Amino acid sequence: MRTFLFILVCLFLTACDRGKPPPSATGVVRLSLWAHAGQASERQTMERQVQAFNQQHSDVQIALTFIPERSYNAQVQAAAIAGELPDLLEFDVPYLYNYVWQGHLQPLETLLPHELQQDLLPSLIRQGTYQGHLYGVGTFDSGLALYARRSMLQKVNARIPGHPKQAWSVQEFERLLERLALTDDDGAVLDLKLNYPDEWFSYGFSPLLQSAGGDLIDRSDYQRASGVLNGAASVMAMQHVQNWLMQGRVDPNVDDAAFVGGRVALSWAGHWEYRRYHEAFAEDLVLVPLPDFGKGSRTGQGSWVWGISRRAKAPAKAAEVITYLLQPAQILAMTAANGAVPATHTAIAQSPLYHEGGPLHLFVVQLAEGYAVPRPRTPAYPVISASFRQAFADIRNGMPVQQALDRAAATIDEDIRDNRGYPAIAAQ
């Protein structure tokens, strides 16, 4: 309770001192906007975009506030309780469904230009839609794949798949791990980014469940995880991961240098690592899809997205801000800052990294052709993610996979029951 009250106090100070725009001059709509305080290049780009928007628009002015990423959700929740949500806010897309269920957001499909919505990657529309309405739109999406050293794959006569349809089967992948281990000093040839925090484990490894025919939850109605998260397909997928760990094929990567330092041949990671990896290995770097566990290669997706709060004083004007941020030049400015996948086909065609034939075009193929799976679109997602993260830790520490996933599924089911199945309309 003390922690919660402390958050509320901090929020009120933020709202009073920074989060509220100055009093409106006649005919000028002043909008408050919250964004996450990501890496410095993203913050600087956002500041320039807000400044440019304000200079170009005499009728709408934005007051920008950065919120620390690790406490972002807590501050949003506290602001909602206090009735102090901004007009526009950015949020990590897995929280979208819980925010909608709580009544904090309003639909965007009638506010954004139709041609813009048609230009968006289908993955962005899919992830931002809940119960038939579009509530969140990102200026970028994300991608997950395997980075490899071309020379090391050639050394062990491994084929190099260029499309998800050509992905290594899990059996082929494990034979490759063994061949690579024979040429490695300690036998650890795979980086799974075990040093990453929190959401990485659901983002990074739920695609394995889906590739095997399992999932984090039954998506037909989002009412149970039992029989799916702890079903035979999911158990099989995580048993493979546990075997990689127990056999010593995975580098602990405590210094985040397993791949760039040359300790491993393969890195299971996202688009955000490309620059660092390319600086280390240049044209020897190659990107390949994640292995196929039986039902086709799958990949994670999702991004920070923009939404308009229910308290927005001028929703149409707020939508103008989102539309501005989704112009090709603005998308390319932000993706140049963070390396992410541009949100629209128009921007992708202009991107040096993501256009057809570009070094990261695989990420576009995965997002555009249906290989990317959004994280479960349910208000229960925060509990789903935390439960799977704990299960992964237990599996890593040697707990039988079935037992770890049984525990996770039971926790998720209990949360769904406690919230009466998360009915479509939450108490307002």
C-alpha atoms as one frame of an Amber mdcrd trajectory, in Angstrom:
protein
   0.000   0.000   0.000   2.820   2.415   0.837   4.415   1.720  -2.540   1.104
   2.347  -4.288   0.561   5.643  -2.458   4.107   6.688  -3.276   3.419   6.081
  -6.966   0.244   8.145  -6.757   2.062  11.036  -5.112   4.799  10.922  -7.759
   2.176  10.834 -10.461   0.345  13.867  -9.103   3.617  15.787  -8.976   4.374
  14.734 -12.542   0.894  15.695 -13.734   0.959  19.050 -12.031   4.510  20.026
 -12.909   5.063  18.455 -16.323   2.209  16.358 -17.635  -0.404  19.059 -18.080
  -0.030  21.517 -20.936  -0.236  25.224 -20.130  -3.627  26.933 -20.319  -5.011
  27.044 -23.835  -4.919  30.239 -25.828  -8.039  31.034 -27.795  -8.497  28.567
 -30.649  -5.461  26.426 -29.749  -5.932  22.842 -28.560  -3.227  21.845 -26.110
  -2.647  18.114 -25.741  -0.628  16.218 -23.155   1.440  13.315 -24.460   3.290
  10.633 -22.505   6.092   8.607 -24.083   8.412   5.990 -22.607  11.953   7.102
 -21.849  13.712   4.564 -24.044  17.219   4.855 -25.404  18.634   8.340 -25.863
  18.326   8.249 -29.663  14.590   7.517 -29.384  14.026  10.330 -26.877  15.908
  12.806 -29.022  13.933  11.782 -32.106  10.635  12.126 -30.258  11.608  15.568
 -28.976  12.436  16.693 -32.517   9.162  15.279 -33.838   7.090  17.040 -31.209
   8.938  20.297 -31.815   8.392  20.006 -35.589   4.699  19.199 -35.124   4.207
  22.218 -32.883   5.952  24.465 -35.410   3.809  23.168 -38.274   0.462  23.376
 -36.461  -0.923  26.606 -35.083  -4.166  25.012 -33.862  -2.689  22.048 -31.913
   0.225  22.100 -29.472   1.727  19.111 -27.695   3.248  18.996 -24.208   5.590
  15.993 -24.061   6.426  14.067 -20.887   8.840  11.115 -20.735   8.044   8.350
 -18.226  10.717   5.823 -17.129  10.161   2.566 -19.012  10.406   0.234 -16.022
   7.702   2.134 -14.078   5.595   3.157 -17.075   2.689   0.768 -16.500   2.537
   1.593 -12.791   2.320   5.311 -13.539  -0.392   4.788 -16.153  -2.439   2.741
 -13.706  -1.988   5.327 -10.977  -2.918   8.148 -13.352  -6.071   6.303 -14.392
  -7.160   5.919 -10.777  -6.459   9.597 -10.152  -8.302  10.669 -13.317  -5.095
  12.184 -14.689  -4.387  10.235 -17.874  -2.882  12.324 -20.697  -4.651  12.895
 -24.008  -2.177  10.698 -25.870  -0.013   7.970 -24.459   2.461   5.409 -25.643
   2.443   1.939 -24.139   3.926  -1.501 -24.660   1.307  -3.356 -26.683   0.801
  -6.347 -24.327  -0.778  -3.938 -21.838  -3.250  -2.624 -24.424  -5.895  -5.261
 -23.744  -5.856  -4.667 -20.012  -6.097  -0.896 -20.525  -9.071  -1.323 -22.865
 -10.775  -3.685 -20.437 -10.345  -1.089 -17.694 -11.927   1.541 -19.951  -8.882
   3.772 -20.416  -8.667   3.919 -24.240 -10.920   4.839 -27.131 -11.068   3.267
 -30.617  -8.970   4.697 -33.420 -10.465   3.219 -36.581 -12.820   6.150 -37.189
 -10.173   8.733 -36.258  -7.231   7.681 -38.444  -7.271   8.015 -42.256  -8.449
   4.840 -43.999  -5.554   4.860 -46.460  -3.092   5.026 -43.566  -4.647   2.006
 -41.893  -4.426   0.097 -45.183  -0.711   0.942 -45.463   0.102  -0.462 -42.013
   1.719  -3.863 -41.649  -1.026  -6.421 -40.937   0.814  -7.426 -37.780   0.293
  -3.927 -36.354  -3.426  -3.986 -37.067  -3.697  -7.446 -35.556  -1.838  -6.616
 -32.358  -3.639  -3.293 -31.881  -7.143  -4.698 -32.293  -9.224  -5.902 -29.349
 -12.878  -6.970 -29.462 -13.269  -5.651 -32.984 -11.794  -2.185 -32.473  -8.362
  -0.706 -33.142  -6.991   0.860 -29.953  -3.248   1.133 -30.520  -0.992   1.872
 -33.499   2.796   1.762 -33.507   5.224   3.566 -35.763   7.293   0.368 -35.864
   7.013  -3.349 -35.219   9.585  -5.872 -34.068  11.185  -9.059 -35.269  12.790
 -12.176 -33.826  15.193 -14.518 -35.600  18.585 -16.195 -35.376  21.746 -14.260
 -36.134  24.639 -16.394 -37.334  28.175 -16.177 -38.669  28.020 -17.281 -42.286
  31.602 -18.570 -42.187  30.906 -20.747 -39.158  27.813 -22.280 -40.750  29.789
 -22.985 -43.904  32.548 -24.562 -41.830  30.138 -27.277 -40.647  28.385 -27.558
 -44.043  25.082 -26.177 -42.745  22.489 -24.937 -45.193  21.391 -21.331 -44.708
  17.586 -20.876 -44.867  16.416 -17.556 -46.300  12.652 -17.811 -45.764  10.491
 -19.129 -42.900   9.285 -21.934 -45.188  12.903 -23.125 -45.374  13.563 -22.976
 -41.616  15.635 -25.678 -39.991  13.530 -28.362 -38.338  14.225 -28.659 -34.629
  16.031 -31.942 -35.310  18.208 -30.293 -37.973  18.840 -27.380 -35.634  19.979
 -29.665 -32.829  22.290 -31.584 -35.155  23.734 -28.222 -36.138  24.311 -27.338
 -32.480  26.236 -30.571 -32.009  28.387 -30.017 -35.098  29.153 -26.472 -34.000
  29.976 -27.683 -30.481  32.699 -29.924 -31.866  34.507 -26.834 -33.127  33.951
 -24.792 -29.950  36.165 -24.664 -26.858  33.391 -25.089 -24.268  30.559 -26.476
 -26.398  28.279 -23.485 -25.727  27.339 -22.285 -29.205  23.930 -20.632 -28.723
  22.992 -17.301 -27.136  19.389 -17.217 -25.854  19.751 -13.754 -24.283  19.364
 -15.185 -20.784  20.648 -11.834 -19.505  17.510 -10.045 -20.763  14.821  -9.091
 -18.213  11.102  -9.623 -17.751   9.063  -9.608 -20.977  11.837 -11.145 -23.072
  10.944 -14.681 -22.021   7.361 -14.544 -23.252   8.329 -12.564 -26.343  11.359
 -14.676 -27.150  10.149 -18.192 -26.429   6.368 -18.392 -26.770   6.944 -18.674
 -30.562   8.463 -22.094 -29.843   5.239 -23.227 -28.216   3.249 -21.969 -31.198
   5.643 -23.583 -33.671   5.070 -26.890 -31.885   1.279 -26.485 -31.906   0.971
 -25.201 -28.333   0.542 -21.720 -26.913   0.414 -19.633 -23.745  -3.404 -19.834
 -23.580  -6.400 -21.202 -25.475  -7.052 -18.364 -27.932 -10.549 -19.532 -28.889
 -11.980 -17.671 -25.894  -8.974 -16.791 -23.679 -10.553 -18.533 -20.714  -7.947
 -21.170 -19.862  -4.266 -21.977 -20.116  -4.636 -25.546 -18.828  -4.401 -28.098
 -21.596  -2.566 -25.601 -23.838   0.366 -24.087 -21.958   0.900 -27.405 -20.199
  -0.280 -29.545 -23.111   1.885 -32.073 -24.916   3.022 -29.699 -27.684   4.162
 -26.959 -25.308   5.856 -29.458 -23.017   7.729 -30.951 -25.967   8.968 -27.541
 -27.102  10.246 -26.558 -23.674  11.873 -29.962 -23.169  14.018 -29.192 -26.199
  15.023 -25.864 -24.632  15.808 -27.547 -21.330  17.963 -30.092 -23.147  19.965
 -27.310 -24.813  20.546 -25.786 -21.392  21.381 -29.028 -19.593  23.721 -30.176
 -22.380  25.746 -26.983 -22.109  24.913 -25.682 -25.559  23.710 -22.275 -24.253
  26.052 -19.491 -23.157  24.836 -17.719 -19.960  25.763 -14.408 -21.657  26.104
 -12.504 -18.379  28.153  -9.824 -20.162  25.898  -9.615 -23.258  28.965 -10.350
 -25.380  28.431 -14.013 -26.233  27.904 -13.345 -29.945  29.967 -10.202 -30.560
  32.797 -11.709 -28.518  32.877 -14.770 -30.752  31.970 -17.245 -28.006  28.895
 -18.532 -29.862  27.940 -19.051 -33.493  24.214 -18.358 -33.087  22.225 -15.661
 -31.288  18.456 -15.871 -30.674  17.588 -12.181 -30.715  15.606  -9.348 -32.260
  16.037  -6.570 -34.771  17.575  -4.312 -32.117  20.862  -6.267 -32.168  21.566
  -5.804 -35.872  23.727  -2.692 -35.629  25.992  -4.085 -32.929  26.299  -7.435
 -34.653  26.936  -5.894 -38.059  29.643  -3.677 -36.632  31.338  -6.818 -35.291
  31.019  -9.085 -38.330  29.979  -6.996 -41.341  29.090  -9.172 -44.339  29.772
 -12.381 -42.423  26.552 -11.738 -40.490  23.478 -13.609 -41.704  19.862 -13.694
 -40.481  17.824 -16.911 -40.506  14.332 -17.813 -39.237  13.754 -19.569 -35.930
  13.638 -23.382 -36.118  10.450 -25.243 -36.990   9.152 -27.372 -34.105   6.613
 -29.107 -36.316   3.944 -26.580 -37.280   6.110 -24.061 -39.111   8.555 -21.397
 -37.979   7.004 -18.703 -35.798   8.332 -15.434 -34.449   7.469 -12.836 -31.858
   6.182  -9.385 -32.685   4.899  -6.313 -30.910   5.966  -2.777 -30.213   5.294
   0.360 -28.273   2.101   1.833 -29.686   0.133   5.074 -29.510  -3.346   5.341
 -28.080  -5.850   8.048 -27.188  -7.211   8.053 -23.667 -10.900   8.227 -22.824
 -10.296  11.594 -21.165  -8.801  13.187 -24.307 -10.371  16.607 -24.736 -10.059
  16.592 -28.540  -9.763  13.035 -29.939  -9.725  14.166 -33.572  -6.802  16.503
 -32.881  -5.011  13.758 -30.945  -5.440  11.504 -33.972  -3.729  14.173 -36.085
  -0.656  13.718 -33.910  -0.634   9.950 -34.475  -1.168  10.484 -38.208   1.820
  12.846 -38.254   4.022  10.295 -36.467   2.995   7.702 -39.062   4.176   9.749
 -42.033   6.979   7.879 -43.848   9.611  10.486 -42.949   8.705  10.317 -39.253
   8.588   6.511 -39.224  12.003   6.346 -40.874  13.426   8.867 -38.404  12.297
   6.751 -35.454  13.364   3.425 -36.970  16.736   4.940 -37.812  17.003   5.721
 -34.095  15.929   2.310 -32.754  16.535  -0.060 -35.666  12.967  -1.408 -35.625
  10.785  -2.530 -38.532   8.984   0.439 -40.168   5.239   0.403 -39.621   4.017
   0.948 -43.172   4.705  -0.611 -46.558   5.511   2.846 -47.913   8.199   3.423
 -45.279   9.572  -0.123 -45.693  10.096   0.476 -49.421  12.249   3.503 -48.519
  14.226   1.778 -45.745  17.838   0.804 -46.537  17.662  -2.156 -44.144  14.125
  -3.477 -44.604  13.287  -2.996 -48.296  13.055  -6.098 -50.456  16.602  -7.395
 -50.781  17.754  -5.544 -47.668  19.664  -7.370 -44.912  16.670  -7.345 -42.526
  13.870  -8.018 -45.007  13.255 -11.393 -43.337  11.614  -9.506 -40.462   9.190
  -7.888 -42.926   8.364 -11.250 -44.516   7.585 -12.720 -41.112   5.309  -9.826
 -40.172   3.577  -9.510 -43.536   3.070 -13.193 -44.327   1.647 -14.407 -41.017
   4.630 -16.060 -39.344   4.529 -13.541 -36.482   2.143 -14.270 -33.609   0.949
 -11.441 -31.345   1.078 -12.066 -27.647  -2.320 -13.144 -26.276  -4.911 -10.395
 -26.719  -6.456 -10.614 -23.282  -6.480  -8.468 -20.114  -4.915 -11.471 -18.399
  -1.683 -11.000 -20.328   0.401  -9.468 -17.499  -0.265 -12.583 -15.403   0.358
 -14.872 -18.394   3.725 -13.265 -19.023   4.826 -13.350 -15.388   3.748 -16.986
 -15.042   5.595 -18.124 -18.147   8.676 -16.166 -17.094   8.683 -18.048 -13.778
   8.164 -21.354 -15.586  11.143 -20.637 -17.828  13.307 -19.911 -14.767  12.157
 -23.156 -13.134  12.872 -25.132 -16.308  16.293 -23.544 -16.578  16.994 -24.626
 -12.999  16.093 -28.232 -13.747  12.440 -28.550 -12.725  10.580 -31.107 -14.849
   8.970 -29.225 -17.726   5.514 -30.657 -17.130   5.559 -29.572 -13.489   6.745
 -26.041 -14.324   4.110 -25.531 -17.005   1.379 -27.076 -14.822   2.121 -24.456
 -12.174   2.067 -21.630 -14.701  -1.206 -22.779 -16.244  -2.848 -23.079 -12.824
  -1.795 -19.539 -11.878  -3.183 -18.109 -15.105  -6.469 -19.996 -14.787  -6.852
 -18.779 -11.220  -6.398 -15.162 -12.313  -9.011 -15.561 -15.048 -11.481 -17.065
 -12.556 -10.763 -14.322 -10.021 -11.657 -11.739 -12.684 -14.804 -13.589 -13.774
 -13.298 -14.388 -17.143 -12.514 -10.724 -17.855 -15.964  -9.825 -19.220 -16.022
  -7.594 -22.263 -17.078  -4.440 -20.409 -15.170  -3.631 -17.250 -16.645  -1.547
 -14.472 -16.178   2.095 -15.397
